[in-house]
Amino acid sequence: MAKRVTQKTTANAVVPIAIEAEQPSPAPEPVLTKMTSFTHAACEDHPDISFTRYWWEERHNREGIEPWLRKKLYPGDDPIFGVAAKTEVLLPSTASSEYMQVGFLARRFDETLPPFARHAMVQVKIFLERQEAWHIAYERVRSYAWAHFAHRLPTILIAHIPAVAGLNGRGNHIHCVVLSRGLTVNGFTGACTALCSDTGYEEAIDAWQAHVDQEAEAA
């Protein structure tokens, strides 16, 4: 774009003064499409567990899983109680240890997601008994998550324990966030479509019930 030129009159001559051309306004940032979700809520048959699957309707300009995970890790503004009580990454044995960092895992998932891939992840939310120490329940959930999910798919455990802030109610729970794509020495694989389906829901519920029953029998 050419510069605009104006003139300044002095006592003896007219001196041209160059003025920088106006720069065009930057293009607006594209609006990113958020994930769509569907939840099988806890019910009478299984009151301690819910199952939510997440996917994208669009192929482009999609918001990744990283912002969603950040909100789960930091659910509040308080510097102490606004942070998840415990977070842990469980990986398949074929994965590189660098993926044990939640931020790196989520970022690489988003960066390497093909446009045709629609499935994002599932979230199994397990509600804890008020009368049981939450670290005991955490170990139960952890062993379930490893046996059913993490031996083949990256799984992030996020414990939300509002009781540590003195809040009452049955609010303590643990999220098992299972990514749809496996991990090998060569990086992410394609999506596990069975995980993100009614079949995945039924299998996760059955596995949890079997896990709880087995623990009760062994007690």
N, CA, C and O of each residue as an XYZ file, in Angstrom:
876
protein
N       0.859     -1.193      0.000
C       0.000      0.000      0.000
C       0.894      1.242      0.000
O       1.828      1.345      0.795
N       0.589      2.204     -0.922
C       1.394      3.420     -1.020
C       1.163      4.321      0.176
O       0.103      4.293      0.801
N       2.169      5.119      0.484
C       2.059      6.052      1.601
C       1.306      7.303      1.165
O       1.419      7.749      0.023
N       0.536      7.859      2.095
C      -0.091      9.144      1.834
C       0.923     10.248      2.081
O       1.749     10.138      2.987
N       0.870     11.289      1.302
C       1.821     12.395      1.420
C       1.052     13.696      1.606
O       0.114     13.984      0.863
N       1.447     14.463      2.582
C       0.852     15.779      2.781
C       1.961     16.819      2.634
O       3.122     16.459      2.439
N       1.623     18.078      2.725
C       2.606     19.147      2.529
C       2.591     20.112      3.707
O       1.544     20.399      4.287
N       3.765     20.598      4.039
C       3.912     21.600      5.087
C       4.521     22.852      4.461
O       5.567     22.790      3.814
N       3.860     23.979      4.659
C       4.331     25.241      4.073
C       5.271     25.939      5.047
O       4.923     26.159      6.207
N       6.457     26.283      4.573
C       7.403     27.072      5.357
C       7.494     28.459      4.724
O       6.795     28.758      3.755
N       8.346     29.284      5.272
C       8.483     30.652      4.748
C       9.018     30.644      3.331
O       8.699     31.540      2.549
N       9.829     29.648      2.980
C      10.495     29.665      1.683
C       9.986     28.597      0.722
O      10.095     28.755     -0.494
N       9.429     27.506      1.259
C       9.086     26.424      0.343
C       8.022     25.536      0.965
O       7.720     25.606      2.156
N       7.489     24.728      0.128
C       6.547     23.698      0.573
C       7.315     22.393      0.699
O       7.875     21.903     -0.282
N       7.345     21.827      1.900
C       8.112     20.613      2.154
C       7.150     19.439      2.310
O       6.300     19.461      3.200
N       7.265     18.418      1.467
C       6.389     17.248      1.613
C       6.764     16.449      2.866
O       7.946     16.271      3.161
N       5.780     15.983      3.583
C       6.005     15.169      4.770
C       5.312     13.819      4.558
O       4.109     13.764      4.303
N       6.072     12.749      4.665
C       5.508     11.420      4.467
C       4.767     10.982      5.730
O       5.265     11.175      6.839
N       3.602     10.405      5.570
C       2.808      9.874      6.673
C       2.586      8.389      6.417
O       2.212      7.984      5.317
N       2.817      7.600      7.430
C       2.668      6.155      7.272
C       1.244      5.805      6.851
O       0.275      6.383      7.344
N       1.137      4.865      5.946
C      -0.174      4.430      5.479
C      -0.931      3.727      6.611
O      -0.330      3.070      7.460
N      -2.230      3.872      6.606
C      -3.042      3.183      7.590
C      -2.995      1.678      7.331
O      -3.171      1.223      6.200
N      -2.752      0.904      8.412
C      -2.667     -0.548      8.274
C      -4.063     -1.154      8.333
O      -4.906     -0.705      9.109
N      -4.305     -2.170      7.517
C      -5.621     -2.815      7.567
C      -5.836     -3.500      8.907
O      -4.884     -3.971      9.530
N      -7.066     -3.554      9.343
C      -7.383     -4.216     10.604
C      -7.117     -5.718     10.484
O      -7.389     -6.319      9.445
N      -6.585     -6.319     11.548
C      -6.318     -7.756     11.478
C      -7.615     -8.543     11.335
O      -8.670     -8.131     11.816
N      -7.510     -9.681     10.666
C      -8.685    -10.532     10.489
C      -9.143    -11.065     11.841
O      -8.305    -11.413     12.673
N     -10.427    -11.138     12.077
C     -10.913    -11.653     13.365
C     -10.539    -13.122     13.542
O     -10.488    -13.890     12.581
N     -10.280    -13.488     14.793
C      -9.967    -14.875     15.085
C     -11.195    -15.748     14.827
O     -12.317    -15.353     15.144
N     -10.984    -16.929     14.254
C     -12.137    -17.802     14.018
C     -12.752    -18.269     15.330
O     -12.046    -18.497     16.313
N     -14.056    -18.409     15.336
C     -14.755    -18.922     16.515
C     -14.587    -20.431     16.539
O     -14.979    -21.123     15.600
N     -14.000    -20.942     17.622
C     -13.729    -22.364     17.707
C     -14.969    -23.123     18.170
O     -15.687    -22.693     19.073
N     -15.191    -24.247     17.533
C     -16.320    -25.099     17.889
C     -15.971    -25.938     19.108
O     -14.942    -26.614     19.124
N     -16.815    -25.897     20.120
C     -16.592    -26.697     21.314
C     -17.070    -28.131     21.101
O     -17.807    -28.428     20.161
N     -16.639    -28.991     21.982
C     -17.057    -30.385     21.907
C     -18.534    -30.531     22.255
O     -19.077    -29.794     23.078
N     -19.158    -31.492     21.611
C     -20.517    -31.891     21.955
C     -20.432    -33.062     22.923
O     -19.488    -33.849     22.853
N     -21.396    -33.191     23.820
C     -21.336    -34.267     24.804
C     -22.702    -34.890     25.022
O     -23.738    -34.282     24.752
N     -22.677    -36.106     25.512
C     -23.895    -36.813     25.906
C     -23.591    -37.598     27.171
O     -22.583    -38.301     27.239
N     -24.465    -37.483     28.182
C     -24.212    -38.096     29.483
C     -25.242    -39.164     29.816
O     -26.448    -38.946     29.701
N     -24.742    -40.319     30.230
C     -25.562    -41.319     30.903
C     -25.416    -41.020     32.395
O     -24.403    -41.367     33.002
N     -26.404    -40.392     32.973
C     -26.301    -39.946     34.359
C     -26.391    -41.121     35.323
O     -26.891    -42.193     34.983
N     -25.891    -40.890     36.540
C     -26.070    -41.891     37.591
C     -27.563    -42.106     37.816
O     -28.350    -41.162     37.743
N     -27.942    -43.335     38.086
C     -29.354    -43.649     38.248
C     -29.523    -44.683     39.355
O     -28.570    -45.002     40.065
N     -30.717    -45.196     39.497
C     -31.003    -46.124     40.589
C     -30.185    -47.402     40.486
O     -29.754    -47.948     41.502
N     -29.969    -47.880     39.271
C     -29.221    -49.123     39.085
C     -27.734    -48.956     39.382
O     -27.083    -49.893     39.846
N     -27.205    -47.787     39.121
C     -25.789    -47.504     39.417
C     -25.659    -46.055     39.878
O     -25.284    -45.184     39.093
N     -25.964    -45.799     41.133
C     -26.013    -44.420     41.648
C     -24.650    -43.774     41.850
O     -24.575    -42.567     42.080
N     -23.584    -44.538     41.770
C     -22.262    -43.988     42.081
C     -21.407    -43.716     40.855
O     -20.215    -43.440     40.987
N     -21.993    -43.789     39.656
C     -21.167    -43.610     38.462
C     -21.990    -43.011     37.315
O     -23.154    -43.362     37.122
N     -21.375    -42.115     36.571
C     -21.972    -41.582     35.342
C     -20.941    -41.684     34.221
O     -19.749    -41.863     34.470
N     -21.414    -41.568     32.995
C     -20.549    -41.759     31.828
C     -20.907    -40.711     30.785
O     -22.060    -40.620     30.362
N     -19.922    -39.919     30.367
C     -20.146    -38.874     29.368
C     -19.168    -39.057     28.217
O     -17.973    -39.253     28.437
N     -19.663    -38.994     27.014
C     -18.757    -39.050     25.860
C     -18.753    -37.701     25.146
O     -19.757    -36.989     25.118
N     -17.605    -37.370     24.574
C     -17.378    -36.068     23.947
C     -16.896    -36.269     22.514
O     -16.078    -37.144     22.233
N     -17.423    -35.438     21.616
C     -17.008    -35.496     20.226
C     -17.193    -34.126     19.582
O     -17.788    -33.223     20.172
N     -16.671    -33.983     18.355
C     -16.815    -32.746     17.587
C     -17.766    -32.963     16.422
O     -17.707    -33.979     15.729
N     -18.635    -31.997     16.224
C     -19.528    -32.042     15.070
C     -18.822    -31.548     13.807
O     -19.131    -31.988     12.699
N     -17.864    -30.625     13.987
C     -17.192    -30.005     12.850
C     -15.830    -30.643     12.591
O     -15.281    -31.341     13.444
N     -15.302    -30.392     11.406
C     -13.985    -30.926     11.034
C     -12.868    -29.910     11.234
O     -11.705    -30.289     11.367
N     -13.211    -28.615     11.258
C     -12.191    -27.572     11.326
C     -12.556    -26.556     12.421
O     -13.686    -26.506     12.908
N     -11.538    -25.743     12.786
C     -11.724    -24.692     13.798
C     -12.371    -25.246     15.069
O     -13.364    -24.715     15.567
N     -11.778    -26.326     15.576
C     -12.328    -26.984     16.761
C     -11.503    -26.639     17.994
O     -10.273    -26.629     17.947
N     -12.181    -26.360     19.081
C     -11.487    -26.199     20.352
C     -11.050    -27.576     20.822
O     -11.839    -28.521     20.811
N      -9.795    -27.689     21.234
C      -9.271    -28.983     21.632
C      -9.682    -29.381     23.034
O     -10.524    -28.736     23.660
N      -9.074    -30.457     23.519
C      -9.399    -30.946     24.860
C      -8.643    -30.191     25.944
O      -9.013    -30.265     27.116
N      -7.592    -29.467     25.575
C      -6.770    -28.805     26.585
C      -7.542    -27.789     27.424
O      -7.399    -27.818     28.646
N      -8.356    -26.887     26.850
C      -9.117    -25.943     27.688
C     -10.095    -26.657     28.622
O     -10.283    -26.234     29.763
N     -10.707    -27.720     28.151
C     -11.644    -28.478     28.978
C     -10.926    -29.099     30.177
O     -11.414    -29.043     31.306
N      -9.772    -29.687     29.914
C      -8.997    -30.299     30.995
C      -8.515    -29.265     31.999
O      -8.486    -29.531     33.201
N      -8.135    -28.088     31.517
C      -7.650    -27.037     32.413
C      -8.733    -26.650     33.421
O      -8.433    -26.394     34.587
N      -9.983    -26.608     32.978
C     -11.077    -26.270     33.885
C     -11.289    -27.362     34.928
O     -11.670    -27.077     36.064
N     -11.042    -28.601     34.545
C     -11.171    -29.700     35.505
C     -10.037    -29.669     36.526
O     -10.240    -29.988     37.697
N      -8.864    -29.290     36.085
C      -7.725    -29.243     36.994
C      -7.805    -28.053     37.935
O      -7.332    -28.119     39.069
N      -8.407    -26.961     37.464
C      -8.530    -25.739     38.268
C      -9.997    -25.309     38.283
O     -10.370    -24.358     37.597
N     -10.832    -26.006     39.065
C     -12.277    -25.734     39.031
C     -12.711    -24.480     39.771
O     -13.880    -24.105     39.688
N     -11.816    -23.818     40.492
C     -12.195    -22.616     41.237
C     -11.105    -21.573     41.237
O     -10.016    -21.795     40.707
N     -11.403    -20.429     41.835
C     -10.462    -19.315     41.863
C      -9.572    -19.322     43.101
O      -8.521    -18.680     43.113
N      -9.982    -20.039     44.138
C      -9.196    -20.060     45.359
C      -7.846    -20.726     45.111
O      -7.801    -21.808     44.526
N      -6.729    -20.101     45.545
C      -5.399    -20.661     45.257
C      -5.140    -22.015     45.901
O      -4.264    -22.753     45.449
N      -5.887    -22.355     46.950
C      -5.704    -23.642     47.624
C      -6.807    -24.624     47.246
O      -6.532    -25.735     46.792
N      -8.053    -24.208     47.436
C      -9.178    -25.112     47.234
C      -9.712    -25.098     45.803
O     -10.590    -25.890     45.459
N      -9.188    -24.206     44.975
C      -9.636    -24.155     43.587
C      -8.862    -25.074     42.672
O      -8.998    -24.990     41.452
N      -8.054    -25.947     43.239
C      -7.238    -26.888     42.467
C      -7.683    -28.306     42.800
O      -8.036    -28.601     43.942
N      -7.665    -29.185     41.795
C      -8.021    -30.576     42.030
C      -7.164    -31.157     43.150
O      -5.972    -30.863     43.240
N      -7.775    -31.984     44.005
C      -7.058    -32.542     45.143
C      -5.933    -33.469     44.705
O      -4.906    -33.563     45.377
N      -6.120    -34.148     43.589
C      -5.090    -35.056     43.089
C      -5.304    -35.267     41.598
O      -6.438    -35.405     41.140
N      -4.220    -35.291     40.851
C      -4.262    -35.543     39.415
C      -3.174    -36.549     39.066
O      -2.057    -36.478     39.576
N      -3.514    -37.477     38.198
C      -2.542    -38.502     37.815
C      -2.823    -38.961     36.390
O      -3.977    -39.066     35.975
N      -1.761    -39.230     35.653
C      -1.886    -39.748     34.299
C      -1.475    -41.214     34.293
O      -0.397    -41.567     34.770
N      -2.338    -42.061     33.751
C      -2.046    -43.479     33.583
C      -1.865    -43.746     32.090
O      -2.719    -43.383     31.281
N      -0.761    -44.375     31.735
C      -0.426    -44.561     30.325
C      -0.271    -46.039     29.978
O       0.119    -46.842     30.826
N      -0.579    -46.397     28.724
C      -0.249    -47.739     28.253
C       1.268    -47.952     28.314
O       2.038    -46.994     28.249
N       1.679    -49.188     28.436
C       3.109    -49.481     28.566
C       3.899    -49.123     27.319
O       5.125    -49.028     27.373
N       3.216    -48.923     26.192
C       3.897    -48.587     24.946
C       4.165    -47.093     24.798
O       4.838    -46.679     23.855
N       3.645    -46.277     25.721
C       3.752    -44.824     25.591
C       5.064    -44.310     26.166
O       5.647    -44.914     27.066
N       5.514    -43.184     25.629
C       6.703    -42.514     26.145
C       6.358    -41.815     27.456
O       5.238    -41.335     27.634
N       7.324    -41.759     28.373
C       7.075    -41.169     29.696
C       6.815    -39.672     29.633
O       6.265    -39.119     30.585
N       7.186    -38.995     28.556
C       6.950    -37.551     28.475
C       5.454    -37.230     28.450
O       5.056    -36.108     28.765
N       4.633    -38.196     28.081
C       3.186    -37.983     28.052
C       2.568    -38.039     29.444
O       1.361    -37.838     29.584
N       3.353    -38.302     30.463
C       2.820    -38.318     31.823
C       2.474    -36.915     32.322
O       1.772    -36.777     33.323
N       2.948    -35.889     31.651
C       2.560    -34.520     31.959
C       1.216    -34.215     31.288
O       1.080    -34.335     30.070
N       0.233    -33.822     32.092
C      -1.113    -33.605     31.538
C      -1.092    -32.588     30.407
O      -1.714    -32.800     29.366
N      -0.380    -31.484     30.607
C      -0.347    -30.437     29.589
C       0.232    -30.926     28.278
O      -0.301    -30.626     27.210
N       1.317    -31.676     28.350
C       1.950    -32.195     27.125
C       1.040    -33.203     26.444
O       0.884    -33.185     25.223
N       0.441    -34.079     27.236
C      -0.462    -35.089     26.687
C      -1.620    -34.440     25.939
O      -1.919    -34.821     24.807
N      -2.270    -33.468     26.562
C      -3.409    -32.810     25.935
C      -2.994    -32.008     24.706
O      -3.672    -32.034     23.679
N      -1.879    -31.298     24.818
C      -1.426    -30.475     23.693
C      -1.092    -31.320     22.474
O      -1.456    -30.962     21.354
N      -0.400    -32.441     22.679
C      -0.035    -33.300     21.554
C      -1.270    -33.991     20.968
O      -1.335    -34.236     19.763
N      -2.241    -34.303     21.820
C      -3.488    -34.868     21.313
C      -4.150    -33.880     20.351
O      -4.576    -34.254     19.259
N      -4.229    -32.617     20.771
C      -4.865    -31.600     19.935
C      -4.059    -31.327     18.671
O      -4.628    -31.196     17.587
N      -2.745    -31.240     18.802
C      -1.902    -30.889     17.661
C      -1.878    -31.975     16.590
O      -1.695    -31.672     15.411
N      -2.056    -33.207     16.973
C      -1.952    -34.314     16.023
C      -3.302    -34.883     15.626
O      -3.368    -35.927     14.977
N      -4.382    -34.209     16.009
C      -5.721    -34.713     15.698
C      -6.041    -34.498     14.216
O      -6.066    -33.355     13.759
N      -6.284    -35.565     13.464
C      -6.639    -35.402     12.042
C      -8.008    -34.743     11.894
O      -8.867    -34.920     12.758
N      -8.229    -33.993     10.825
C      -9.523    -33.323     10.638
C     -10.693    -34.290     10.584
O     -11.803    -33.934     10.981
N     -10.470    -35.501     10.104
C     -11.571    -36.455      9.987
C     -11.921    -37.124     11.312
O     -12.967    -37.763     11.418
N     -11.062    -36.989     12.328
C     -11.315    -37.629     13.626
C     -12.356    -36.831     14.404
O     -12.209    -35.620     14.568
N     -13.386    -37.480     14.876
C     -14.470    -36.805     15.574
C     -14.490    -37.122     17.068
O     -14.869    -36.269     17.870
N     -14.094    -38.322     17.451
C     -14.181    -38.743     18.845
C     -13.061    -38.102     19.665
O     -11.900    -38.105     19.255
N     -13.420    -37.557     20.818
C     -12.444    -36.892     21.677
C     -12.072    -37.751     22.878
O     -10.911    -38.128     23.039
N     -13.058    -38.061     23.723
C     -12.753    -38.750     24.975
C     -14.063    -39.144     25.643
O     -15.148    -38.783     25.187
N     -13.934    -39.893     26.735
C     -15.075    -40.141     27.618
C     -14.659    -39.737     29.029
O     -13.476    -39.705     29.369
N     -15.668    -39.430     29.834
C     -15.429    -39.093     31.232
C     -16.302    -40.000     32.104
O     -17.530    -39.931     32.050
N     -15.667    -40.833     32.890
C     -16.376    -41.652     33.863
C     -16.238    -40.933     35.207
O     -15.134    -40.755     35.723
N     -17.359    -40.534     35.751
C     -17.364    -39.790     37.006
C     -17.874    -40.706     38.107
O     -19.000    -41.197     38.039
N     -17.045    -40.936     39.123
C     -17.398    -41.843     40.206
C     -17.568    -41.042     41.495
O     -16.659    -40.332     41.923
N     -18.719    -41.163     42.091
C     -19.052    -40.437     43.313
C     -18.605    -41.252     44.531
O     -18.774    -42.471     44.569
N     -18.041    -40.573     45.510
C     -17.461    -41.245     46.662
C     -18.401    -41.214     47.862
O     -19.203    -40.293     48.017
N     -18.287    -42.232     48.701
C     -19.066    -42.277     49.938
C     -18.539    -41.243     50.928
O     -17.329    -41.061     51.061
N     -19.437    -40.579     51.607
C     -19.036    -39.514     52.531
C     -18.277    -40.048     53.741
O     -17.438    -39.349     54.308
N     -18.571    -41.287     54.136
C     -17.985    -41.824     55.351
C     -16.639    -42.516     55.124
O     -16.022    -43.001     56.072
N     -16.191    -42.563     53.887
C     -14.927    -43.231     53.593
C     -13.848    -42.206     53.266
O     -14.096    -41.242     52.541
N     -12.658    -42.418     53.803
C     -11.541    -41.521     53.465
C     -11.323    -41.525     51.951
O     -11.270    -42.583     51.324
N     -11.199    -40.336     51.379
C     -11.199    -40.261     49.918
C      -9.977    -40.910     49.291
O     -10.042    -41.351     48.144
N      -8.850    -40.981     50.020
C      -7.675    -41.602     49.419
C      -7.849    -43.116     49.270
O      -7.227    -43.730     48.403
N      -8.687    -43.712     50.108
C      -9.004    -45.130     49.960
C      -9.833    -45.342     48.696
O      -9.562    -46.243     47.902
N     -10.841    -44.502     48.527
C     -11.672    -44.579     47.325
C     -10.854    -44.302     46.064
O     -11.088    -44.902     45.014
N      -9.902    -43.397     46.182
C      -9.069    -43.073     45.014
C      -8.331    -44.313     44.520
O      -8.266    -44.555     43.315
N      -7.781    -45.092     45.433
C      -7.045    -46.289     45.029
C      -7.969    -47.295     44.351
O      -7.560    -47.992     43.423
N      -9.214    -47.370     44.815
C     -10.190    -48.263     44.177
C     -10.461    -47.813     42.743
O     -10.480    -48.624     41.817
N     -10.668    -46.517     42.579
C     -10.925    -45.980     41.248
C      -9.700    -46.145     40.356
O      -9.816    -46.455     39.170
N      -8.545    -45.936     40.934
C      -7.311    -46.048     40.152
C      -7.118    -47.462     39.610
O      -6.780    -47.636     38.439
N      -7.329    -48.471     40.454
C      -7.145    -49.845     40.002
C      -8.176    -50.214     38.936
O      -7.873    -50.957     38.002
N      -9.394    -49.692     39.080
C     -10.418    -49.896     38.050
C     -10.005    -49.246     36.737
O     -10.098    -49.859     35.673
N      -9.553    -48.009     36.818
C      -9.176    -47.267     35.613
C      -8.031    -47.955     34.877
O      -8.022    -48.017     33.648
N      -7.079    -48.462     35.627
C      -5.952    -49.138     34.969
C      -6.401    -50.429     34.302
O      -6.036    -50.703     33.159
N      -7.195    -51.224     35.017
C      -7.602    -52.527     34.495
C      -8.506    -52.394     33.272
O      -8.396    -53.179     32.330
N      -9.399    -51.403     33.281
C     -10.387    -51.323     32.204
C      -9.982    -50.385     31.067
O     -10.358    -50.615     29.918
N      -9.215    -49.326     31.373
C      -8.919    -48.319     30.359
C      -7.429    -48.157     30.058
O      -7.004    -48.290     28.910
N      -6.644    -47.872     31.089
C      -5.319    -47.294     30.890
C      -4.296    -48.272     30.313
O      -3.257    -47.836     29.818
N      -4.555    -49.557     30.361
C      -3.609    -50.490     29.751
C      -3.606    -50.361     28.229
O      -2.710    -50.878     27.561
N      -4.621    -49.663     27.675
C      -4.685    -49.476     26.224
C      -4.906    -48.031     25.788
O      -4.594    -47.680     24.650
N      -5.445    -47.176     26.685
C      -5.736    -45.792     26.321
C      -5.261    -44.853     27.419
O      -5.389    -45.191     28.595
N      -4.713    -43.676     27.079
C      -4.288    -42.705     28.104
C      -5.474    -42.289     28.967
O      -6.543    -41.956     28.457
N      -5.269    -42.313     30.271
C      -6.345    -42.015     31.215
C      -5.848    -41.013     32.251
O      -4.766    -41.173     32.816
N      -6.644    -39.986     32.492
C      -6.289    -38.945     33.450
C      -7.259    -39.019     34.621
O      -8.471    -38.919     34.431
N      -6.740    -39.193     35.816
C      -7.560    -39.203     37.023
C      -7.523    -37.819     37.666
O      -6.450    -37.253     37.872
N      -8.691    -37.284     37.978
C      -8.799    -35.962     38.582
C      -9.756    -36.066     39.766
O     -10.947    -36.321     39.587
N      -9.235    -35.870     40.966
C     -10.047    -35.974     42.174
C     -10.518    -34.601     42.614
O      -9.710    -33.701     42.844
N     -11.824    -34.446     42.728
C     -12.441    -33.228     43.264
C     -13.027    -33.578     44.627
O     -13.970    -34.364     44.726
N     -12.466    -32.993     45.663
C     -12.857    -33.321     47.033
C     -13.256    -32.025     47.748
O     -12.458    -31.472     48.504
N     -14.480    -31.534     47.520
C     -14.892    -30.292     48.180
C     -14.948    -30.404     49.693
O     -14.964    -29.384     50.383
N     -14.978    -31.625     50.229
C     -15.013    -31.785     51.682
C     -13.772    -31.200     52.353
O     -13.834    -30.812     53.519
N     -12.649    -31.128     51.640
C     -11.439    -30.571     52.252
C     -11.593    -29.074     52.501
O     -10.847    -28.486     53.284
N     -12.569    -28.462     51.826
C     -12.850    -27.040     52.059
C     -13.997    -26.851     53.042
O     -14.505    -25.743     53.212
N     -14.400    -27.943     53.689
C     -15.465    -27.846     54.683
C     -16.853    -27.828     54.102
O     -17.805    -27.472     54.796
N     -16.999    -28.209     52.830
C     -18.319    -28.217     52.202
C     -19.021    -29.537     52.483
O     -18.403    -30.600     52.448
N     -20.298    -29.461     52.759
C     -21.078    -30.650     53.061
C     -21.715    -31.214     51.793
O     -21.648    -30.616     50.719
N     -22.325    -32.368     51.950
C     -23.013    -32.967     50.815
C     -22.190    -34.072     50.176
O     -21.028    -34.289     50.520
N     -22.817    -34.759     49.245
C     -22.168    -35.886     48.567
C     -21.467    -35.377     47.309
O     -21.765    -35.799     46.192
N     -20.537    -34.467     47.524
C     -19.907    -33.844     46.371
C     -18.567    -34.417     45.970
O     -18.082    -34.125     44.877
N     -17.948    -35.231     46.825
C     -16.634    -35.786     46.486
C     -16.753    -36.756     45.316
O     -17.627    -37.623     45.308
N     -15.878    -36.608     44.337
C     -15.930    -37.484     43.179
C     -14.584    -37.510     42.475
O     -13.732    -36.650     42.698
N     -14.409    -38.500     41.630
C     -13.179    -38.651     40.852
C     -13.559    -38.806     39.385
O     -14.425    -39.605     39.031
N     -12.897    -38.029     38.548
C     -13.090    -38.125     37.106
C     -12.038    -39.065     36.514
O     -10.846    -38.918     36.781
N     -12.484    -40.023     35.714
C     -11.577    -40.820     34.879
C     -11.762    -40.321     33.454
O     -12.749    -40.660     32.800
N     -10.837    -39.532     32.976
C     -10.910    -38.970     31.631
C     -10.095    -39.869     30.713
O      -8.873    -39.948     30.843
N     -10.757    -40.538     29.798
C     -10.107    -41.519     28.925
C     -10.066    -40.957     27.508
O     -11.110    -40.729     26.898
N      -8.876    -40.737     26.989
C      -8.743    -40.202     25.636
C      -9.081    -41.280     24.616
O      -8.856    -42.466     24.858
N      -9.610    -40.874     23.500
C     -10.110    -41.829     22.508
C      -8.994    -42.506     21.721
O      -9.225    -43.523     21.068
N      -7.783    -41.948     21.779
C      -6.692    -42.470     20.939
C      -5.616    -43.110     21.801
O      -5.209    -42.558     22.823
N      -5.166    -44.279     21.374
C      -4.112    -44.966     22.089
C      -2.762    -44.293     21.898
O      -2.638    -43.350     21.118
N      -1.751    -44.780     22.613
C      -0.402    -44.238     22.519
C       0.596    -45.377     22.330
O       0.579    -46.363     23.067
N       1.460    -45.227     21.338
C       2.537    -46.179     21.110
C       3.853    -45.412     21.078
O       3.876    -44.201     21.299
N       4.943    -46.114     20.805
C       6.246    -45.451     20.699
C       6.264    -44.453     19.547
O       7.120    -43.570     19.510
N       5.337    -44.581     18.613
C       5.263    -43.675     17.464
C       4.221    -42.577     17.642
O       3.944    -41.837     16.698
N       3.648    -42.460     18.818
C       2.671    -41.400     19.063
C       1.246    -41.936     19.110
O       1.019    -43.119     19.364
N       0.294    -41.047     18.861
C      -1.115    -41.404     18.980
C      -1.582    -42.294     17.835
O      -1.125    -42.172     16.698
N      -2.503    -43.188     18.168
C      -3.124    -44.047     17.170
C      -4.457    -43.441     16.746
O      -4.797    -42.326     17.140
N      -5.199    -44.178     15.948
C      -6.543    -43.758     15.594
C      -7.480    -43.903     16.781
O      -7.121    -44.479     17.807
N      -8.696    -43.367     16.626
C      -9.656    -43.358     17.726
C     -10.264    -44.736     17.958
O     -10.475    -45.508     17.023
N     -10.535    -45.020     19.210
C     -11.260    -46.229     19.596
C     -12.741    -45.887     19.567
O     -13.261    -45.318     20.527
N     -13.422    -46.221     18.494
C     -14.821    -45.834     18.339
C     -15.734    -46.571     19.316
O     -16.773    -46.041     19.709
N     -15.357    -47.789     19.712
C     -16.186    -48.540     20.659
C     -16.244    -47.846     22.012
O     -17.275    -47.878     22.683
N     -15.142    -47.220     22.417
C     -15.110    -46.499     23.689
C     -16.174    -45.424     23.723
O     -16.877    -45.272     24.721
N     -16.297    -44.679     22.638
C     -17.186    -43.517     22.580
C     -18.554    -43.907     22.022
O     -19.041    -43.305     21.066
N     -19.155    -44.907     22.624
C     -20.433    -45.416     22.136
C     -21.218    -46.007     23.296
O     -20.736    -46.045     24.428
N     -22.440    -46.473     23.006
C     -23.230    -47.139     24.035
C     -22.540    -48.412     24.517
O     -22.662    -48.792     25.681
N     -21.819    -49.061     23.616
C     -21.062    -50.250     24.008
C     -19.997    -49.892     25.034
O     -19.824    -50.601     26.026
N     -19.288    -48.803     24.803
C     -18.283    -48.345     25.750
C     -18.886    -48.017     27.097
O     -18.294    -48.301     28.138
N     -20.073    -47.413     27.079
C     -20.774    -47.096     28.326
C     -21.120    -48.363     29.101
O     -20.835    -48.459     30.294
N     -21.727    -49.323     28.433
C     -22.143    -50.552     29.095
C     -20.953    -51.319     29.646
O     -21.017    -51.866     30.747
N     -19.872    -51.360     28.883
C     -18.676    -52.072     29.345
C     -18.052    -51.389     30.555
O     -17.590    -52.059     31.479
N     -18.038    -50.069     30.553
C     -17.456    -49.327     31.679
C     -18.276    -49.529     32.946
O     -17.711    -49.690     34.028
N     -19.606    -49.521     32.824
C     -20.477    -49.723     33.975
C     -20.315    -51.143     34.521
O     -20.182    -51.338     35.729
N     -20.328    -52.129     33.626
C     -20.190    -53.522     34.051
C     -18.841    -53.763     34.727
O     -18.755    -54.473     35.728
N     -17.794    -53.163     34.167
C     -16.451    -53.356     34.736
C     -16.361    -52.734     36.128
O     -15.729    -53.299     37.021
N     -16.990    -51.575     36.317
C     -16.963    -50.933     37.636
C     -17.710    -51.770     38.668
O     -17.237    -51.957     39.789
N     -18.885    -52.274     38.281
C     -19.658    -53.091     39.208
C     -18.915    -54.362     39.584
O     -18.914    -54.769     40.746
N     -18.280    -54.990     38.597
C     -17.500    -56.196     38.867
C     -16.311    -55.888     39.772
O     -15.950    -56.694     40.629
N     -15.713    -54.732     39.579
C     -14.566    -54.329     40.378
C     -14.978    -54.116     41.841
O     -14.284    -54.553     42.758
N     -16.103    -53.446     42.044
C     -16.593    -53.202     43.403
C     -16.995    -54.516     44.072
O     -16.696    -54.740     45.245
N     -17.678    -55.386     43.317
C     -18.108    -56.675     43.877
C     -16.905    -57.523     44.268
O     -16.911    -58.171     45.314
N     -15.883    -57.518     43.436
C     -14.689    -58.319     43.729
C     -14.002    -57.811     44.985
O     -13.528    -58.612     45.791
N     -13.940    -56.518     45.166
C     -13.325    -55.949     46.353
C     -14.130    -56.310     47.597
O     -13.558    -56.611     48.645
N     -15.461    -56.280     47.482
C     -16.309    -56.614     48.624
C     -16.143    -58.083     49.023
O     -16.151    -58.408     50.211
N     -15.995    -58.956     48.050
C     -15.812    -60.380     48.340
C     -14.474    -60.641     49.024
O     -14.351    -61.530     49.866
N     -13.475    -59.848     48.642
C     -12.140    -60.050     49.205
C     -11.999    -59.463     50.612
O     -11.062    -59.796     51.337
N     -12.928    -58.594     50.991
C     -12.830    -57.929     52.311
C     -13.119    -58.901     53.445
O     -13.081    -58.516     54.614
